[in-house]
Amino acid sequence: MSLWTSLEPASATVDPGGSTTVRLRLRNTGDVVDEYRFEAVGPLAPWTRVEPQTLRLYPGTTGSVDLAFAPPRTPDATAGPNPYAIRITPTEHPEATTVPEGNLTITPFTEVRAELVPPTVKGRFRGRPKLAVDNLGNTKLTASVSGSDNGDQLSYDIYPSNVQIEPGRAAFVKTTLKPRQISWFGSKEDRPYTLTVQRSGVEPMDVQGTYVQRSFLPRWLATFLGVFMALAITFVMLWIAYKPQVRSSATEKLQEAGISTLPPSPTASPEAPKVPSGAPTVPPAATESQKAGGAAAGAGGGGSEDKETKAPEKTAATAVQKLAAQDPSGRHICYRAYVSGQGWTDAVCDGETAGTVGKETPLKAVNIAVSGTKGTAGAAFVHNPGSTNGEGHFPDPWSGVADGIDNYLGSTKKDAPNMLGFTINVDGGGGAVCQTAHVHNDAWLGLECDDPKAGFDFTYAGTHNNDLWLEAIKLTV
């Protein structure tokens, strides 16, 4: 069997979201009638359509098929040259398969989305919003971030100020806002500001936010302290000016009566009173702490060894309560991961990484706690050994807790299944929460957030595949 093929043209160009066509010509140079089947192979196969899919040729005749390429306008359509191939299988001689190859150049496109999380922050001395920058194009994104406001009322500490983001990925830029003047008294003030994402040769992208600056002391407290200080000063001045003179005539009266004020010389010390029978051994005025101290001292005197006290476990609730004490008006989320064979990681907060990356160590459970979001709820999606479709399942119902309380998803038992993902929301689905997850044999998944306004009252971190377990997570609110 002999077959001649030709791609016209051998190299083509297409825009993401568009389409182009390449013609494949072939001639049956054999001596028998044969039917040929066509199949696209390689990375571009999902976006390639062959028409017709079969072609019957007599000896010495020529035919053609059209290859239609339609890459989507997504980061998956990698910019630049992309090789492709078409497998041609003769029906009469399937062992004589031919695979002509060509080249398709996908043009680059840029699409960027930026969002402040949260858009409004409150504080007396500082605010800490985060800027999420998503690269939705098919080329690497390089950009710088800067801040500005009307009147130069705020200073900006931005880290990192320059980012490089791969196609389909996202980066978080931490920002610390500080008012240049502290408001000691009065009501709160709204200070609008702008974070600008600047790329070379492109109009800058502005993201608007608001910093609500609170006064150090409310107005009513300042008035109260002023009145109190005035009254205190007045009282002291009156006391100094009109201090009463106290005199005693007891000495004179005694002298007039001829009585000595000195006590008589003692002849012998009186005997100390004895404890009455049936009286308690602890004085009535002793406090409960004193009683406990005495009992402890008695136990120590007996020679028994002190028992070692175990330090309390530092959970996600411990970390978020500390943040809430430092920033009562802020929104925070803290979390930690139970790594297989290693145990619980340290609790991290607000977009930091919990877990391991690239070490083949799955997560068994996560511990989450929030503040300023009116509580959180979620459920774990785990490996299902009895699955018939290759996906896991939800073994437990949703678990919800209030602000400052630990919520546990998954299981830390010895034979617990691997976590494939989990659902999470805040404020009963009425608040905003964002997540990104790192799964086995893959990189970080894209940033995903719930959208209560659009009816999405939760977000899902991870995958459904039984073989792709969670390795690490990042959460923000």
Summary of the structure (lengths in Angstrom):
residues: 477
radius of gyration: 38.9
end to end distance: 65.8
largest distance: 157.6
contacts: 1366
relative contact order: 0.08
helix: 14%
strand: 41%
